[in-house]
Amino acid sequence: GAGRLTLRAPAGTENSTLEQTGPGGLTREFWRPKGSLSLAWPTTRNGLNVSLNLERRVGQLDFDDFLASVSLAFNNADAGNVELKPTLTTESSVQIEKSWGEWGSSNLRVYRRWLDDYIDIIPIPGGGESSGNISDADLYGFKLSSTVNLDSAGWEGVRLDWNLTLEESSVADPLTGAKRSFSDFYDRRADIDLRHDIQGTEWAWGIGAQYNHVQPTYRLSEVSLEYEG
């Protein structure tokens, strides 16, 4: 049978003031609505839970993004940008949770994000480049995770956990206008861990593996790829 359908709709606003001191310092105020809308439908017969979610959230700014800086390691410089604004993200998602009883459980989440005032490296008036806002960008993807208990297969105390995330992103390059992925963006992530709790003892052992795939970092005069395997 089906459980009770539930609806949650918290809402609010975020007011913030960014003030820069010194000659020519700017004071800016932001007022942005945020909140979420969630619709959940649990079922009692087969251990299946389905939920729909729509969320609007305000991002945070990194203080370093405002400042002019020079990187000796990468031989580039940021001019600094006092006009920087926080990113506003709207996300819609579907989440499906499934219990497999004594075997474990699985969770699948499919989502799409729309970003206003996305932060990337842009040309700065007067010359140079620095962190700045691009009017819009978007991303979609899914995350699948599972826990598998192998006791029922005769391997007592053995558990397998794995996660897989695949994402695609798109933003208009601020220099060429061509669509590309987000800069320095990890679009493929996977990990798997096996743990064995040795029965009748306080000992356990485990082993794990991880895989990541990253997109290049884009600046106005260079494209680079930094990857640690």
C-alpha positions, -999 to +999 in steps of 0.1 A: +000+000+000+009+037-002+018+059+027+006+093+033+015+120+007+033+149+024+041+184+012+066+208+028+071+244+016+095+264+038+104+298+024+123+329+034+146+357+022+183+365+026+193+401+031+230+409+031+253+439+029+287+440+013+308+470+023+343+479+012+363+504+032+388+529+019+387+555-010+361+545-036+347+517-014+313+504-023+284+494-002+259+471-018+228+454-004+212+422-016+177+409-011+170+375-025+142+350-019+150+314-011+131+283+000+121+248-011+090+228-021+091+191-013+065+164-022+071+129-007+053+096-013+064+067+008+051+032+001+049+005+027+046-026+005+079-027-013+102-003+007+101+024-020+101+061-012+097+088-039+102+125-034+101+156-056+120+187-046+123+223-059+148+245-041+161+281-044+193+289-025+217+318-023+254+311-026+283+324-005+311+346-017+348+338-011+366+368+003+396+361-018+376+365-050+373+403-043+411+408-040+438+413-066+463+385-064+493+370-083+500+333-086+537+326-089+531+289-093+508+293-123+522+326-136+488+344-137+471+373-119+436+383-108+428+420-110+401+418-082+364+426-087+345+448-062+312+442-082+310+405-075+276+391-066+266+358-049+252+330-072+216+322-070+207+285-076+174+270-085+173+232-084+147+206-092+152+170-083+136+136-080+149+111-054+140+075-052+150+054-022+146+016-022+151-008+006+162-043-003+156-057+032+185-076+047+205-071+015+208-033+020+194-002+002+198+021-029+193+058-034+189+075-068+188+112-072+183+130-105+186+168-106+188+199-127+203+233-116+199+267-131+224+293-118+220+331-120+252+352-116+275+322-120+310+330-109+339+324-133+370+342-146+359+371-168+375+402-184+377+432-162+370+467-176+403+485-179+422+453-185+430+421-168+409+392-156+393+382-123+364+363-107+331+378-119+295+370-127+281+353-158+243+359-161+233+322-163+246+287-164+231+253-159+239+217-148+222+184-147+232+150-134+224+121-112+239+104-081+234+067-074+245+051-041+240+016-027+248-004+004+250-042+000+251-065+029+266-099+019+256-119+050+228-135+031+253-147+005+273-165+031+299-137+037+292-128+073+301-092+083+309-081+047+294-049+034+299-031+001+292+006-003+295+024-037+286+058-051+284+070-087+279+107-098+277+118-134+271+155-143+270+177-174+274+215-171+271+244-195+281+281-194+288+306-221+326+314-222+329+351-212+356+356-239+344+335-269+307+331-261+309+294-269+292+269-246+316+249-225+317+230-192+323+247-158+359+255-152+378+229-130+346+209-127+346+173-115+319+158-138+326+121-130+330+106-096+329+070-084+340+052-053+336+017-039+344+004-004+344-031+010+344-036+048+346-069+067+338-071+104+354-103+115+328-122+135+336-129+172+364-103+173+368-066+175+388-065+143+377-053+109+395-047+076+386-029+044+397-018+010+385+010-013+389+026-047+380+060-062+379+075-096+375+112-106+373+130-139+379+168-141+373+194-168+400+219-177+404+252-160+397+281-183+412+316-181+412+343-208+446+334-222+450+298-212+433+264-208+450+241-182+443+207-167+454+198-132+447+163-122+458+141-094+453+104-102 
